[in-house]
Amino acid sequence: MQQERIEPLVEAIYDASLDPAGWARAMALVRESFETGAACLYSLDYQRRRMRPVEVGNIAPRFLGSFEASFYTDDNPSARTPTLHRPGIVRTDQRLGDYFRDAEILQRSRYYHEWLQPQDFAHTMGVTPLAEDGIVFNLSLLRSAAAGPYRADEVRRFERLQSHLRRALRTAQRLDLLTAKGGATSAALDRLGQGVIFVSGRSRVLHCNAA
């Protein structure tokens, strides 16, 4: 992904941190940029075995409803890789196989047969931008077998993208806190006395508040 192509995506992610309605556009741009079937942003609570979607476009409602039953299973290798789920680590189905020294471990799982394969998903790439207080935020990309596995250059681009996603999610969390405490809206940044500016890698201003 060239710098010119990633800037609209980065801008969309920061837009979504200020207005949650923007996550649909941001994930649509992720799908387009990485030529992937689905781009899913969600949080996981492993203790309660719950999943909370933020934006999960291109996932049918019946599969969204069955995710928890298929994912939180003893034979799902994706749920047994704490090292790969450290914040900032990009994981793919190839890296998952390397981790367990078993290239087909995902394909043998109930999660694969019940959830991935019926949707024509065979290859995955994901990252955990945030993990705190027992809640793990994930961005997962899902691709068909015909599209092929995620390439090394795509992994590098995804690594760069996730740093922006982490900052955007932290901003969204702070705005949620302001909303809970003071009835603030997505305009909360304008109510801050400090100046807040988001810039791209080329120092182009993406957002700034009134201050």
Backbone as a chain_set.jsonl record, in Angstrom:
{"seq": "MQQERIEPLVEAIYDASLDPAGWARAMALVRESFETGAACLYSLDYQRRRMRPVEVGNIAPRFLGSFEASFYTDDNPSARTPTLHRPGIVRTDQRLGDYFRDAEILQRSRYYHEWLQPQDFAHTMGVTPLAEDGIVFNLSLLRSAAAGPYRADEVRRFERLQSHLRRALRTAQRLDLLTAKGGATSAALDRLGQGVIFVSGRSRVLHCNAA", "coords": {"N": [[0.844, -1.18, 0.0], [0.716, 2.108, -0.968], [1.88, 5.24, 0.425], [0.085, 7.317, -0.289], [-2.272, 5.896, -0.616], [-2.83, 4.857, 1.884], [-3.39, 6.995, 3.506], [-6.139, 8.001, 3.284], [-7.41, 5.87, 4.564], [-6.266, 5.882, 7.13], [-7.179, 8.374, 7.958], [-9.932, 7.862, 7.978], [-10.086, 6.042, 10.075], [-9.37, 7.63, 12.3], [-11.481, 9.446, 12.121], [-13.561, 7.718, 12.833], [-12.965, 7.26, 15.485], [-13.91, 9.522, 16.667], [-16.553, 9.581, 15.929], [-18.567, 6.955, 16.193], [-20.146, 5.929, 14.124], [-18.584, 6.029, 11.937], [-17.012, 3.748, 11.74], [-17.906, 1.791, 9.985], [-17.309, 2.745, 7.399], [-14.534, 2.923, 7.672], [-13.777, 0.199, 8.012], [-14.658, -0.799, 5.593], [-12.849, 0.415, 3.868], [-10.547, -0.823, 4.768], [-11.04, -3.469, 3.923], [-11.0, -3.046, 1.148], [-8.399, -2.044, 0.749], [-6.742, -4.145, 1.517], [-7.656, -6.176, -0.011], [-9.531, -8.118, 0.922], [-11.951, -10.483, 2.226], [-13.487, -10.001, 4.541], [-13.424, -7.606, 7.16], [-13.013, -7.307, 10.474], [-13.702, -5.644, 13.422], [-13.549, -5.923, 16.833], [-14.218, -6.767, 20.296], [-12.954, -9.031, 22.759], [-13.856, -10.94, 25.56], [-12.343, -13.063, 27.404], [-12.72, -14.307, 29.843], [-15.496, -14.27, 30.373], [-16.286, -15.372, 28.058], [-17.245, -13.9, 25.826], [-18.076, -11.934, 22.938], [-17.878, -8.719, 21.589], [-19.058, -6.875, 19.027], [-17.576, -4.212, 17.155], [-17.388, -3.238, 14.522], [-18.356, -5.316, 12.022], [-18.504, -5.894, 9.191], [-19.72, -7.668, 6.288], [-20.156, -10.117, 7.485], [-22.487, -12.556, 7.955], [-25.588, -12.358, 9.799], [-26.316, -14.793, 11.104], [-23.902, -16.127, 11.391], [-22.512, -14.307, 12.908], [-23.962, -14.531, 15.231], [-23.279, -17.108, 16.012], [-20.631, -17.061, 16.635], [-19.317, -17.027, 19.204], [-19.842, -19.597, 20.242], [-18.399, -21.176, 18.491], [-15.815, -20.148, 18.524], [-14.768, -20.043, 21.203], [-13.629, -22.65, 22.009], [-12.087, -25.749, 23.006], [-10.387, -26.819, 21.083], [-9.642, -24.79, 19.409], [-7.009, -23.248, 17.999], [-6.519, -20.545, 17.747], [-7.423, -19.349, 20.02], [-5.611, -20.026, 21.892], [-3.117, -18.811, 22.01], [-1.311, -16.922, 23.583], [1.09, -15.505, 23.237], [1.024, -14.601, 20.571], [-1.066, -12.887, 20.789], [-0.269, -10.63, 22.059], [-0.34, -7.07, 22.358], [0.067, -5.352, 19.284], [1.326, -7.358, 17.83], [1.325, -8.914, 14.769], [-0.626, -11.502, 13.502], [-0.986, -14.392, 11.504], [-2.586, -17.072, 9.624], [-0.499, -18.66, 8.766], [1.565, -17.997, 10.56], [0.372, -18.886, 12.862], [0.387, -21.657, 12.42], [3.166, -22.031, 12.443], [3.696, -21.386, 15.08], [2.575, -23.505, 16.541], [3.914, -25.513, 15.331], [2.627, -26.958, 13.381], [1.149, -27.039, 10.491], [-1.499, -27.416, 9.732], [-3.185, -27.093, 11.868], [-5.197, -25.205, 12.413], [-7.084, -25.788, 10.433], [-8.14, -28.181, 11.302], [-9.784, -27.577, 13.356], [-12.835, -26.993, 15.201], [-13.752, -24.382, 15.071], [-12.8, -23.573, 12.551], [-14.178, -25.35, 10.789], [-16.86, -24.907, 11.424], [-17.242, -22.16, 11.343], [-15.362, -20.511, 9.849], [-14.827, -21.878, 7.297], [-17.506, -22.368, 6.182], [-18.13, -19.783, 5.373], [-16.468, -19.353, 3.331], [-13.886, -18.618, 4.077], [-10.459, -18.9, 4.431], [-7.924, -17.994, 4.997], [-6.276, -15.954, 7.386], [-5.593, -12.811, 8.965], [-4.577, -10.939, 11.67], [-4.603, -8.598, 14.459], [-3.907, -7.387, 17.748], [-4.665, -4.429, 18.848], [-5.178, -3.236, 21.317], [-5.211, -4.256, 24.73], [-6.554, -4.613, 27.764], [-7.594, -4.592, 31.204], [-8.715, -7.142, 31.098], [-10.052, -7.228, 28.699], [-9.833, -7.734, 25.243], [-9.069, -6.137, 22.305], [-9.527, -6.744, 18.906], [-8.506, -6.672, 15.471], [-9.455, -8.32, 12.708], [-8.738, -9.814, 9.615], [-10.194, -11.599, 6.956], [-9.902, -14.018, 4.456], [-10.545, -15.674, 1.318], [-9.722, -19.036, 0.144], [-9.137, -18.987, -2.551], [-8.157, -16.415, -2.929], [-5.738, -16.544, -1.71], [-2.972, -16.753, 0.705], [-2.038, -14.17, 3.099], [0.43, -11.894, 2.114], [3.95, -11.111, 2.68], [4.475, -8.372, 2.327], [1.951, -7.308, 2.738], [1.562, -7.919, 5.404], [3.487, -6.244, 6.562], [2.41, -3.711, 5.902], [0.056, -3.86, 7.317], [1.017, -3.921, 9.908], [1.928, -1.288, 10.157], [-0.489, 0.067, 9.96], [-1.854, -0.745, 12.27], [-0.807, 0.686, 14.418], [-1.909, 3.225, 14.181], [-4.578, 2.523, 14.531], [-4.548, 1.698, 17.191], [-4.066, 4.146, 18.552], [-6.362, 5.51, 17.768], [-8.407, 3.967, 18.964], [-7.815, 4.375, 21.657], [-8.339, 7.091, 21.84], [-11.097, 7.011, 21.337], [-11.902, 5.621, 23.627], [-11.322, 7.505, 25.626], [-13.084, 9.532, 24.924], [-15.485, 8.186, 25.339], [-15.36, 7.961, 28.1], [-15.508, 10.654, 28.849], [-18.055, 11.139, 27.916], [-19.584, 9.479, 29.577], [-19.117, 10.643, 32.052], [-19.657, 13.387, 31.814], [-21.694, 13.881, 29.997], [-20.79, 14.398, 27.439], [-20.39, 14.66, 23.842], [-19.447, 13.489, 20.541], [-18.149, 15.773, 20.024], [-16.486, 16.285, 22.057], [-13.732, 16.68, 22.082], [-13.474, 19.278, 21.218], [-14.147, 20.622, 23.456], [-12.073, 20.477, 25.124], [-9.391, 22.098, 26.804], [-6.825, 21.895, 25.903], [-4.886, 21.79, 22.926], [-5.465, 19.444, 20.34], [-4.128, 17.474, 17.883], [-4.176, 15.397, 15.067], [-1.911, 13.891, 12.921], [-0.677, 12.786, 9.713], [1.73, 10.35, 8.442], [3.191, 11.951, 6.803], [3.1, 14.366, 7.961], [0.751, 15.707, 7.472], [-2.14, 17.415, 8.424], [-4.726, 15.689, 9.903], [-6.845, 15.789, 11.706], [-8.028, 18.297, 13.965], [-8.729, 19.888, 17.08], [-10.915, 22.517, 18.408], [-9.372, 24.161, 20.064]], "CA": [[0.0, 0.0, 0.0], [1.488, 3.318, -1.025], [1.497, 6.215, 1.432], [-1.102, 8.032, -0.74], [-3.445, 5.035, -0.463], [-3.11, 4.566, 3.288], [-3.838, 8.181, 4.22], [-7.6, 8.022, 3.462], [-7.771, 4.846, 5.533], [-5.878, 6.398, 8.441], [-8.105, 9.452, 8.279], [-11.225, 7.248, 8.307], [-9.962, 5.437, 11.404], [-9.453, 8.702, 13.287], [-12.86, 9.928, 12.078], [-14.395, 6.77, 13.572], [-12.711, 7.412, 16.919], [-14.719, 10.649, 17.116], [-17.949, 9.264, 15.627], [-18.607, 5.501, 15.963], [-20.79, 5.591, 12.853], [-17.554, 5.993, 10.915], [-16.273, 2.486, 11.672], [-18.334, 1.036, 8.803], [-16.494, 3.217, 6.272], [-13.134, 2.561, 7.917], [-13.572, -1.22, 7.737], [-14.82, -0.991, 4.147], [-11.576, 0.802, 3.269], [-9.595, -1.888, 5.095], [-11.3, -4.571, 3.003], [-10.535, -2.659, -0.188], [-6.953, -1.853, 0.722], [-6.05, -5.422, 1.68], [-8.304, -7.152, -0.89], [-9.936, -9.179, 1.836], [-13.381, -10.726, 2.23], [-14.117, -9.382, 5.702], [-12.561, -6.918, 8.121], [-13.835, -7.322, 11.68], [-13.163, -4.997, 14.61], [-14.387, -6.414, 17.924], [-13.513, -7.032, 21.55], [-13.157, -10.352, 23.338], [-13.743, -11.124, 27.0], [-12.082, -14.498, 27.51], [-13.257, -14.845, 31.1], [-16.946, -14.466, 30.221], [-16.492, -15.972, 26.737], [-18.126, -13.001, 25.104], [-17.537, -11.104, 21.866], [-18.671, -7.522, 21.353], [-18.639, -6.289, 17.744], [-17.524, -2.78, 16.907], [-17.842, -3.229, 13.132], [-18.063, -6.64, 11.454], [-19.117, -5.953, 7.876], [-19.568, -8.872, 5.474], [-20.414, -11.318, 8.271], [-23.936, -12.758, 8.026], [-26.071, -12.364, 11.183], [-26.318, -16.126, 11.735], [-22.533, -16.45, 11.778], [-22.187, -13.426, 14.023], [-24.598, -15.103, 16.41], [-22.667, -18.382, 16.403], [-19.184, -16.894, 16.787], [-18.833, -17.398, 20.528], [-19.903, -21.058, 20.404], [-17.373, -21.8, 17.665], [-14.478, -19.622, 18.829], [-14.325, -20.41, 22.547], [-13.605, -24.104, 22.097], [-10.775, -26.244, 23.429], [-9.519, -27.183, 19.965], [-9.357, -23.624, 18.571], [-5.655, -22.761, 18.301], [-6.508, -19.079, 17.785], [-7.73, -18.923, 21.387], [-4.58, -20.581, 22.785], [-1.826, -18.258, 21.587], [-1.101, -15.646, 24.287], [2.234, -14.779, 22.678], [0.606, -13.932, 19.343], [-2.102, -11.912, 21.104], [0.269, -9.428, 22.685], [-0.64, -5.899, 21.525], [0.998, -4.969, 18.238], [1.861, -8.513, 17.103], [0.464, -9.35, 13.661], [-0.71, -12.956, 13.412], [-1.631, -14.939, 10.308], [-2.759, -18.513, 9.763], [0.832, -19.27, 8.621], [2.288, -17.819, 11.825], [-0.285, -19.77, 13.825], [0.949, -22.984, 12.177], [4.561, -22.027, 12.904], [3.679, -21.338, 16.544], [2.296, -24.852, 17.036], [4.682, -26.458, 14.501], [1.602, -27.792, 12.763], [0.592, -26.152, 9.474], [-2.925, -27.646, 9.522], [-3.881, -27.134, 13.155], [-6.422, -24.422, 12.326], [-8.035, -26.481, 9.557], [-8.751, -29.312, 12.012], [-10.558, -27.091, 14.496], [-14.279, -26.755, 15.072], [-13.873, -22.988, 14.651], [-12.598, -23.524, 11.103], [-15.222, -26.09, 10.062], [-18.201, -24.375, 11.691], [-17.383, -20.709, 11.212], [-14.578, -19.951, 8.746], [-15.027, -22.554, 6.01], [-18.824, -22.126, 5.575], [-18.167, -18.44, 4.807], [-15.416, -19.321, 2.324], [-12.69, -17.998, 4.617], [-9.413, -19.894, 4.664], [-6.709, -17.329, 5.46], [-6.564, -14.911, 8.364], [-4.542, -11.912, 9.461], [-5.169, -10.158, 12.747], [-3.723, -7.919, 15.408], [-4.533, -6.879, 18.961], [-4.13, -3.098, 19.109], [-5.332, -2.916, 22.731], [-5.614, -5.324, 25.655], [-6.487, -4.088, 29.123], [-8.713, -4.919, 32.087], [-9.317, -8.406, 30.701], [-10.729, -7.087, 27.415], [-8.894, -7.733, 24.128], [-9.594, -5.615, 21.045], [-8.903, -7.371, 17.739], [-8.886, -6.414, 14.088], [-9.205, -9.564, 11.981], [-9.041, -9.857, 8.196], [-10.495, -12.968, 6.541], [-9.76, -14.11, 2.996], [-10.851, -16.99, 0.765], [-8.596, -19.839, -0.334], [-8.816, -18.551, -3.909], [-7.384, -15.176, -2.851], [-4.391, -16.884, -1.257], [-2.563, -16.256, 2.025], [-1.545, -12.797, 3.177], [1.841, -11.82, 1.749], [4.828, -10.414, 3.622], [4.307, -6.922, 2.191], [0.676, -6.972, 3.364], [1.783, -7.971, 6.855], [4.208, -5.025, 6.939], [1.468, -2.605, 5.819], [-0.893, -4.045, 8.419], [1.733, -3.506, 11.121], [1.922, 0.177, 10.21], [-1.855, 0.508, 10.182], [-2.361, -1.034, 13.607], [-0.391, 1.722, 15.369], [-2.941, 4.265, 14.104], [-5.788, 1.975, 15.122], [-4.382, 1.726, 18.65], [-4.273, 5.522, 19.007], [-7.762, 5.864, 17.559], [-9.216, 3.3, 19.983], [-7.58, 5.063, 22.931], [-9.1, 8.332, 21.764], [-12.506, 6.655, 21.495], [-12.123, 5.28, 25.029], [-11.33, 8.742, 26.406], [-14.338, 10.223, 24.634], [-16.538, 7.443, 26.038], [-15.276, 8.325, 29.511], [-16.06, 12.001, 28.957], [-19.501, 11.028, 27.716], [-20.172, 8.876, 30.774], [-18.984, 11.516, 33.221], [-20.157, 14.742, 31.653], [-22.669, 14.042, 28.944], [-20.149, 14.926, 26.243], [-20.661, 13.973, 22.592], [-18.232, 13.346, 19.742], [-17.503, 17.087, 19.987], [-15.79, 16.458, 23.334], [-12.385, 17.212, 21.866], [-13.563, 20.731, 21.106], [-14.358, 21.172, 24.792], [-10.824, 20.406, 25.869], [-8.593, 23.317, 26.749], [-5.58, 21.616, 25.205], [-4.973, 21.533, 21.503], [-5.266, 18.056, 19.939], [-3.947, 17.398, 16.438], [-3.755, 14.134, 14.48], [-1.209, 14.114, 11.666], [-0.276, 11.587, 8.987], [3.172, 10.129, 8.4], [3.773, 13.06, 6.033], [2.81, 15.586, 8.745], [-0.485, 16.339, 7.003], [-3.127, 17.459, 9.492], [-5.919, 14.902, 9.646], [-7.894, 16.324, 12.579], [-7.602, 19.134, 15.075], [-9.884, 20.4, 17.816], [-11.062, 23.971, 18.335], [-8.255, 24.845, 20.725]], "C": [[0.885, 1.237, 0.0], [0.996, 4.286, 0.044], [0.215, 6.951, 1.026], [-2.366, 7.209, -0.529], [-3.806, 4.818, 1.001], [-3.672, 5.793, 4.006], [-5.353, 8.279, 4.332], [-8.077, 7.009, 4.488], [-7.446, 5.303, 6.949], [-6.839, 7.494, 8.881], [-9.472, 8.894, 8.68], [-11.204, 6.631, 9.698], [-10.046, 6.505, 12.492], [-10.843, 9.333, 13.302], [-13.76, 9.042, 12.94], [-14.169, 6.871, 15.073], [-13.532, 8.553, 17.511], [-16.207, 10.402, 16.924], [-18.042, 7.784, 15.284], [-19.285, 5.088, 14.665], [-19.771, 5.474, 11.729], [-16.808, 4.678, 10.793], [-16.67, 1.666, 10.451], [-17.504, 1.448, 7.592], [-15.039, 2.809, 6.452], [-12.88, 1.095, 7.584], [-13.778, -1.547, 6.261], [-13.528, -0.638, 3.419], [-10.486, -0.227, 3.574], [-9.787, -3.062, 4.149], [-10.768, -4.266, 1.609], [-9.017, -2.605, -0.262], [-6.182, -3.165, 0.784], [-6.69, -6.528, 0.846], [-8.736, -8.387, -0.101], [-11.452, -9.308, 1.867], [-14.11, -10.041, 3.363], [-13.052, -8.722, 6.561], [-13.404, -6.697, 9.372], [-13.089, -6.671, 12.841], [-14.098, -5.332, 15.769], [-13.542, -6.565, 19.182], [-13.89, -8.42, 22.065], [-12.977, -10.283, 24.849], [-13.585, -12.629, 27.23], [-12.661, -15.094, 28.787], [-14.743, -15.161, 30.978], [-17.296, -15.147, 28.899], [-17.511, -15.178, 25.929], [-17.341, -12.274, 24.008], [-18.463, -9.918, 21.668], [-18.204, -6.892, 20.049], [-18.588, -4.77, 17.799], [-18.008, -2.532, 15.476], [-17.409, -4.539, 12.493], [-18.764, -6.804, 10.112], [-18.786, -7.235, 7.139], [-19.62, -10.169, 6.278], [-21.93, -11.451, 8.431], [-24.382, -12.838, 9.488], [-26.016, -13.739, 11.845], [-24.919, -16.556, 12.15], [-22.053, -15.549, 12.911], [-22.755, -13.996, 15.318], [-23.959, -16.382, 16.902], [-21.174, -18.275, 16.694], [-18.687, -17.422, 18.122], [-18.803, -18.91, 20.718], [-18.807, -21.756, 19.612], [-15.962, -21.382, 18.067], [-13.951, -20.115, 20.168], [-14.434, -21.922, 22.736], [-12.186, -24.571, 22.398], [-9.838, -26.523, 22.263], [-9.217, -25.998, 19.038], [-7.969, -23.075, 18.891], [-5.593, -21.243, 18.398], [-6.783, -18.542, 19.181], [-6.679, -19.404, 22.385], [-3.184, -20.077, 22.411], [-1.575, -16.92, 22.267], [0.063, -14.838, 23.721], [1.828, -13.997, 21.438], [-0.462, -12.871, 19.603], [-1.581, -10.751, 21.945], [-0.009, -8.237, 21.779], [0.471, -5.58, 20.532], [1.563, -6.101, 17.419], [0.876, -8.926, 16.017], [0.521, -10.869, 13.562], [-1.436, -13.34, 12.13], [-1.826, -16.427, 10.522], [-1.421, -19.236, 9.581], [1.621, -19.171, 9.927], [1.682, -18.677, 12.93], [0.251, -21.191, 13.672], [2.379, -23.088, 12.653], [4.622, -22.089, 14.431], [3.494, -22.731, 17.133], [3.102, -25.933, 16.306], [3.747, -27.478, 13.849], [0.847, -26.916, 11.768], [-0.913, -26.303, 9.301], [-3.737, -27.635, 10.808], [-5.175, -26.334, 13.12], [-7.484, -25.169, 11.528], [-8.715, -27.661, 10.237], [-9.707, -28.874, 13.117], [-12.043, -26.948, 14.173], [-14.536, -25.334, 14.59], [-13.738, -22.868, 13.139], [-13.786, -24.151, 10.369], [-16.611, -25.494, 10.249], [-18.349, -22.91, 11.321], [-16.626, -20.138, 10.006], [-14.942, -20.571, 7.391], [-16.418, -22.318, 5.405], [-18.978, -20.731, 4.966], [-17.113, -18.249, 3.712], [-14.215, -18.509, 2.784], [-11.664, -19.087, 4.926], [-8.152, -19.276, 5.246], [-7.068, -16.147, 6.344], [-5.335, -14.045, 8.606], [-5.179, -11.013, 10.507], [-4.131, -9.515, 13.625], [-4.558, -7.49, 16.604], [-3.965, -5.5, 19.226], [-4.182, -2.711, 20.578], [-5.723, -4.153, 23.522], [-5.443, -4.787, 27.069], [-7.744, -4.449, 29.885], [-9.451, -6.174, 31.658], [-10.049, -8.38, 29.374], [-9.68, -6.945, 26.311], [-9.605, -7.2, 22.891], [-8.815, -6.227, 19.896], [-9.405, -6.742, 16.448], [-8.482, -7.647, 13.309], [-9.633, -9.42, 10.526], [-9.186, -11.319, 7.781], [-10.561, -13.023, 5.023], [-10.019, -15.534, 2.533], [-9.585, -17.73, 0.348], [-8.164, -19.384, -1.719], [-7.97, -17.291, -3.915], [-5.961, -15.421, -2.376], [-4.046, -16.284, 0.091], [-2.077, -14.809, 1.958], [-0.034, -12.788, 2.979], [2.634, -10.993, 2.756], [4.651, -8.903, 3.53], [2.987, -6.466, 2.809], [0.796, -6.989, 4.889], [2.485, -6.707, 7.313], [3.278, -3.818, 6.906], [0.467, -2.652, 6.976], [-0.258, -3.624, 9.739], [1.737, -1.989, 11.265], [0.523, 0.695, 10.53], [-2.285, 0.341, 11.633], [-1.935, 0.003, 14.638], [-1.385, 2.883, 15.36], [-4.235, 3.784, 14.748], [-5.704, 2.007, 16.645], [-4.636, 3.137, 19.196], [-5.737, 5.921, 18.873], [-8.661, 5.223, 18.616], [-9.03, 3.951, 21.349], [-8.332, 6.389, 22.963], [-10.58, 8.064, 21.985], [-12.828, 6.319, 22.953], [-12.2, 6.533, 25.89], [-12.625, 9.521, 26.177], [-15.513, 9.524, 25.307], [-16.563, 7.807, 27.516], [-15.833, 9.722, 29.738], [-17.577, 11.978, 28.825], [-20.186, 10.498, 28.978], [-20.174, 9.838, 31.955], [-19.69, 12.862, 33.044], [-21.164, 14.945, 30.556], [-22.085, 14.594, 27.664], [-20.538, 14.107, 25.033], [-19.354, 13.805, 21.845], [-17.517, 14.669, 19.592], [-16.682, 17.336, 21.248], [-14.388, 17.031, 23.16], [-12.404, 18.736, 21.777], [-13.748, 21.399, 22.459], [-13.102, 21.12, 25.642], [-10.061, 21.718, 25.732], [-7.29, 23.14, 25.99], [-5.834, 21.384, 23.722], [-4.659, 20.082, 21.191], [-5.207, 18.016, 18.419], [-3.518, 15.99, 16.064], [-3.088, 14.45, 13.142], [-0.844, 12.784, 11.032], [1.238, 11.439, 9.045], [3.913, 11.213, 7.63], [3.519, 14.415, 6.713], [1.632, 16.37, 8.191], [-1.509, 16.279, 8.132], [-4.367, 16.688, 9.073], [-7.105, 15.421, 10.448], [-7.258, 17.297, 13.559], [-8.857, 19.643, 15.789], [-9.876, 21.925, 17.8], [-9.887, 24.704, 18.97], [-7.042, 24.925, 19.801]], "O": [[1.723, 1.393, 0.888], [-0.137, 4.187, 0.516], [-0.65, 7.193, 1.867], [-3.431, 7.776, -0.285], [-4.977, 4.616, 1.322], [-4.362, 5.648, 5.015], [-5.837, 8.622, 5.411], [-9.045, 7.261, 5.205], [-8.254, 5.133, 7.862], [-7.261, 7.535, 10.036], [-10.098, 9.395, 9.614], [-12.199, 6.692, 10.42], [-10.723, 6.306, 13.501], [-11.338, 9.716, 14.362], [-14.61, 9.537, 13.68], [-15.079, 6.598, 15.855], [-13.819, 8.56, 18.708], [-17.032, 10.942, 17.662], [-17.636, 7.386, 14.192], [-19.021, 3.999, 14.155], [-20.059, 4.887, 10.686], [-16.044, 4.494, 9.845], [-15.847, 0.914, 9.928], [-17.044, 0.591, 6.837], [-14.383, 2.397, 5.496], [-11.879, 0.773, 6.943], [-13.148, -2.464, 5.733], [-13.151, -1.312, 2.46], [-9.61, -0.475, 2.746], [-8.812, -3.601, 3.625], [-10.16, -5.122, 0.967], [-8.421, -3.072, -1.233], [-5.112, -3.297, 0.189], [-6.314, -7.693, 0.976], [-8.364, -9.52, -0.409], [-12.163, -8.348, 1.568], [-15.224, -9.551, 3.181], [-11.928, -9.213, 6.675], [-14.401, -5.976, 9.33], [-11.988, -7.09, 13.2], [-15.297, -5.061, 15.701], [-12.314, -6.5, 19.137], [-14.996, -8.909, 21.834], [-12.053, -9.64, 25.347], [-14.567, -13.371, 27.247], [-13.05, -16.262, 28.806], [-15.195, -16.212, 31.435], [-18.459, -15.461, 28.646], [-18.496, -15.717, 25.424], [-16.139, -12.034, 24.123], [-19.681, -10.078, 21.588], [-17.07, -6.42, 19.967], [-19.443, -4.125, 18.407], [-18.911, -1.728, 15.243], [-16.216, -4.836, 12.433], [-19.531, -7.747, 9.92], [-17.72, -7.821, 7.328], [-19.174, -11.211, 5.797], [-22.579, -10.56, 8.978], [-23.634, -13.334, 10.331], [-25.7, -13.836, 13.031], [-24.755, -17.266, 13.143], [-21.281, -15.977, 13.769], [-22.111, -13.95, 16.366], [-24.075, -16.718, 18.08], [-20.522, -19.282, 16.969], [-17.726, -18.191, 18.161], [-17.853, -19.448, 21.287], [-18.334, -22.818, 20.018], [-15.023, -22.172, 17.964], [-12.806, -20.558, 20.257], [-15.242, -22.402, 23.532], [-11.212, -23.885, 22.089], [-8.62, -26.47, 22.428], [-8.6, -26.183, 17.99], [-7.775, -22.491, 19.958], [-4.708, -20.704, 19.063], [-6.419, -17.409, 19.495], [-6.836, -19.212, 23.591], [-2.203, -20.816, 22.486], [-1.618, -15.881, 21.608], [0.02, -13.608, 23.73], [2.243, -12.85, 21.268], [-0.735, -12.044, 18.733], [-2.368, -9.974, 22.485], [0.074, -8.364, 20.557], [1.65, -5.541, 20.883], [2.22, -5.855, 16.407], [-0.276, -9.25, 16.309], [1.605, -11.452, 13.54], [-2.392, -12.678, 11.727], [-1.301, -16.993, 11.481], [-1.212, -20.299, 10.165], [2.264, -20.133, 10.349], [2.389, -19.139, 13.825], [0.539, -21.858, 14.666], [2.776, -24.113, 13.207], [5.485, -22.756, 15.002], [4.164, -23.101, 18.097], [2.99, -27.118, 16.62], [4.036, -28.673, 13.779], [-0.01, -26.129, 12.17], [-1.554, -25.396, 8.769], [-4.867, -28.123, 10.828], [-6.161, -26.741, 13.736], [-8.655, -25.178, 11.907], [-9.773, -28.1, 9.784], [-10.364, -29.707, 13.741], [-12.436, -26.803, 13.015], [-15.441, -25.105, 13.786], [-14.497, -22.129, 12.511], [-14.333, -23.556, 9.441], [-17.446, -25.562, 9.348], [-19.452, -22.455, 11.019], [-17.189, -19.367, 9.23], [-15.318, -19.862, 6.457], [-16.506, -22.085, 4.2], [-19.859, -20.516, 4.133], [-16.893, -17.138, 3.231], [-13.597, -17.798, 1.991], [-11.971, -20.071, 5.599], [-7.385, -19.963, 5.921], [-8.036, -15.432, 6.087], [-4.196, -14.492, 8.468], [-6.211, -10.393, 10.251], [-2.944, -9.833, 13.558], [-5.761, -7.259, 16.488], [-2.872, -5.396, 19.783], [-3.338, -1.948, 21.049], [-6.478, -4.996, 23.038], [-4.324, -4.535, 27.517], [-8.82, -4.594, 29.305], [-10.667, -6.273, 31.826], [-10.611, -9.394, 28.958], [-8.754, -6.141, 26.424], [-10.626, -7.746, 22.474], [-7.584, -6.231, 19.907], [-10.562, -6.336, 16.341], [-7.301, -7.989, 13.252], [-10.739, -8.966, 10.233], [-8.403, -12.172, 8.199], [-11.194, -12.181, 4.385], [-9.748, -16.489, 3.261], [-8.517, -17.133, 0.215], [-6.975, -19.389, -2.037], [-7.146, -17.109, -4.811], [-5.075, -14.598, -2.611], [-4.751, -15.397, 0.573], [-1.749, -14.3, 0.887], [0.69, -13.57, 3.594], [2.065, -10.272, 3.575], [4.674, -8.219, 4.553], [2.905, -5.362, 3.346], [0.195, -6.162, 5.573], [2.125, -6.146, 8.347], [3.347, -2.975, 7.8], [0.087, -1.622, 7.534], [-0.923, -3.035, 10.591], [1.568, -1.465, 12.366], [0.372, 1.653, 11.287], [-2.999, 1.187, 12.171], [-2.627, 0.188, 15.639], [-1.672, 3.462, 16.408], [-4.912, 4.55, 15.434], [-6.692, 2.314, 17.313], [-5.343, 3.3, 20.191], [-6.291, 6.586, 19.749], [-9.582, 5.871, 19.113], [-9.986, 4.065, 22.116], [-8.895, 6.765, 23.991], [-11.246, 8.79, 22.724], [-13.889, 6.682, 23.459], [-13.042, 6.623, 26.783], [-13.191, 10.094, 27.108], [-16.433, 10.182, 25.792], [-17.628, 7.946, 28.117], [-16.551, 9.954, 30.71], [-18.289, 12.698, 29.526], [-21.23, 11.004, 29.391], [-21.108, 9.853, 32.757], [-20.25, 13.409, 33.994], [-21.467, 16.087, 30.209], [-22.806, 15.201, 26.872], [-20.975, 12.965, 25.18], [-18.278, 13.954, 22.424], [-16.394, 14.707, 19.089], [-16.232, 18.456, 21.488], [-13.916, 17.788, 24.008], [-11.463, 19.402, 22.208], [-13.532, 22.604, 22.596], [-13.07, 21.656, 26.75], [-10.083, 22.361, 24.682], [-6.715, 24.108, 25.492], [-6.87, 20.849, 23.329], [-3.69, 19.536, 21.717], [-6.13, 18.473, 17.745], [-2.6, 15.44, 16.672], [-3.64, 15.189, 12.328], [-0.714, 11.773, 11.722], [1.94, 12.276, 9.613], [5.123, 11.376, 7.788], [3.703, 15.47, 6.106], [1.528, 17.575, 8.419], [-1.724, 15.223, 8.727], [-4.982, 16.973, 8.045], [-8.227, 15.489, 9.945], [-6.097, 17.144, 13.939], [-9.911, 19.807, 15.175], [-8.964, 22.549, 17.258], [-9.456, 25.744, 18.473], [-6.006, 25.468, 20.186]]}, "num_chains": 1, "name": "protein.A"}
